[in-house]
């Protein structure tokens, strides 16, 4: 079993080496050629993916299923009250309500999703039960909550005092201007030094020892959004897509632009055509930029992908997008993805 304290200490050292600009890395910090990892492997978006990967690795190292790994992994940030962009403690919408979105997809193409779910800490686990116990793919709002309660989940208040205070401060001007990469400014002294836990979504992709791929994506969405707003995270093909013959992809950032381009599905289809994971992510980003060049200057969208061979890569509109990698060779690895701007 991975000791999380040792894991995060190792990550601090590995991340410092990588982000310092090792000569084998490009300007943005990512290897000049797409790295290939031994299986099993788990990758996830943003700095908070480090602790999530540690939990997922506990499943993978024991020859567990990738689906179980991604669910267990993303439950870590979902339950972290200091992470104000995923699950418990997430920033509320403009009405002061914390609403959560999540989806999960396995190696057989099965998938489940919940959107605008309130009062449940782990939407990813509800999404999995939607996949396994209903004939549907997505449940939303009150229907999703009722289903969760029927399955034994308990209602909890997700609005922490810190997030409530941030909402009250926002109400003074009520300006909806999401900041690129730093929507969440909470400082975590018990994690990596200086870690701001920057942004909105954790997307995770894993390949298990049998070579099977699964993915998960979960978020509390954009801070101070309109009540009822749903982004890309719970939408199969937008925030997450897995094809066990090809690979998987997930996204982060402004979900509206990802939805308009069916981003994660696009990345997987590009890999099917022979693109490397990084180049597939880059092409998906470029389509967003080409369609809305003025909009793209002021938003962040990033994609993270892995193919069947264990090759992984990422690309974003703006600098600052990071992702975490964990395999038997590197228990802790933080990489900056390449970017357009």
Secondary structure, 3 states (H helix, E strand, C coil): CCCHHHHHHHHHHHHHHHHCCCCCECCCCCECCCCECCCCEEEEECCCHHHHHHHHHHHHCCCCCHHHHHHHHHHHHHCCCCCCCCCCCCCCCCCCCCCEEEEEECCCCCEEEEEEECCCCCHHHHHHHHHHHCCCCEEEHHHHHHHHHHCCCCCCCCCCHHHHHHHHHHHCCCCCCCCCCCCCCCCCCCCCCCCCCCCCEEEEEEECCCCCEEEEEEECCCCCCCCCCCCCCCCECCCEEEECCCEEEEEEECHHHHHHCCHHHHHHHHHHCCCCHHHHHHHHHHHHHHHCHHHHCCCCEEEEEEECCCEEEEEECCCCCEEEEEECCCCCEEEECEECC
